[in-house]
Amino acid sequence: MHVRFDTPPIPHRSQETHETAQALRGRPGDWAHIDTHDTMNRASNQAHRVRTGKLAAFRPAGAFEAKAHGTKGGEAEVWARYVGAHSGG
């Protein structure tokens, strides 16, 4: 073992994810295909992370709607749209 004192690396954030969210914000209410996966489970998981703001680019939670749809080819697509941030109270 060895010890090296340094600043930890900054967590890598996908620039593509932020660009996708920004593009959706630019066309509120319009559905767009944002990703394709080989399983419905992966697509559903990503759609959930978009809707709930688990992906930082899609915050605040509830500002985006997202759905997973199966294709005739057996893949699963993720579709999303920006609906705007909801104000509480």
Secondary structure per residue as TSV (DSSP state, phi and psi in degrees):
chain	resnum	aa	ss	phi	psi
A	1	M	-	360.0	159.0
A	2	H	-	-144.9	161.4
A	3	V	-	-118.8	132.0
A	4	R	-	-136.7	115.9
A	5	F	-	-86.0	128.8
A	6	D	-	-164.3	173.7
A	7	T	-	-84.7	130.5
A	8	P	-	-62.3	150.9
A	9	P	-	-64.5	148.6
A	10	I	-	-72.7	133.4
A	11	P	-	-57.8	135.9
A	12	H	-	-75.7	128.6
A	13	R	-	-114.4	135.8
A	14	S	-	-70.3	116.8
A	15	Q	H	-63.8	-34.1
A	16	E	H	-61.7	-38.8
A	17	T	H	-62.9	-43.7
A	18	H	H	-67.0	-37.4
A	19	E	H	-66.8	-37.5
A	20	T	H	-63.1	-48.2
A	21	A	H	-61.0	-40.4
A	22	Q	H	-65.9	-39.5
A	23	A	H	-63.5	-40.0
A	24	L	H	-65.9	-38.8
A	25	R	H	-62.5	-30.4
A	26	G	T	-72.7	-15.3
A	27	R	S	-135.7	68.8
A	28	P	T	-55.1	136.0
A	29	G	T	87.0	-14.2
A	30	D	-	-88.9	127.0
A	31	W	-	-74.6	141.6
A	32	A	E	-140.6	142.4
A	33	H	E	-73.6	125.1
A	34	I	E	-115.7	-16.5
A	35	D	E	-167.9	161.1
A	36	T	E	-132.4	136.8
A	37	H	E	-127.1	162.6
A	38	D	S	-82.7	-13.2
A	39	T	S	-132.5	151.1
A	40	M	H	-65.6	-33.2
A	41	N	H	-59.4	-46.2
A	42	R	H	-65.6	-41.6
A	43	A	H	-65.3	-43.2
A	44	S	H	-63.1	-39.1
A	45	N	H	-62.8	-45.3
A	46	Q	H	-64.5	-43.1
A	47	A	H	-59.4	-41.5
A	48	H	H	-61.8	-44.0
A	49	R	H	-65.1	-32.5
A	50	V	H	-68.4	-50.7
A	51	R	H	-60.7	-39.0
A	52	T	T	-92.2	0.1
A	53	G	T	73.9	16.7
A	54	K	-	-65.3	-28.3
A	55	L	S	-89.6	119.5
A	56	A	G	-53.6	-35.0
A	57	A	G	-64.2	-21.8
A	58	F	G	-105.3	27.5
A	59	R	-	-92.6	155.5
A	60	P	S	-76.0	158.9
A	61	A	T	-53.8	136.7
A	62	G	T	90.7	-7.5
A	63	A	S	-77.3	-16.8
A	64	F	E	-126.3	144.9
A	65	E	E	-104.6	148.0
A	66	A	E	-150.1	145.8
A	67	K	E	-139.1	151.9
A	68	A	E	-110.0	136.0
A	69	H	E	-131.9	136.2
A	70	G	E	-76.9	151.1
A	71	T	-	-108.4	164.2
A	72	K	T	-63.4	-26.0
A	73	G	T	-81.2	0.8
A	74	G	S	90.2	0.5
A	75	E	-	-89.6	179.0
A	76	A	E	-133.1	129.2
A	77	E	E	-102.8	150.3
A	78	V	E	-111.3	126.4
A	79	W	E	-117.5	143.5
A	80	A	E	-147.1	161.5
A	81	R	E	-151.0	153.1
A	82	Y	E	-89.9	127.5
A	83	V	-	-114.7	-3.7
A	84	G	-	96.3	152.7
A	85	A	-	-74.3	134.4
A	86	H	-	-90.0	133.5
A	87	S	-	-88.8	136.5
A	88	G	-	-82.7	152.1
A	89	G	-	86.7	360.0
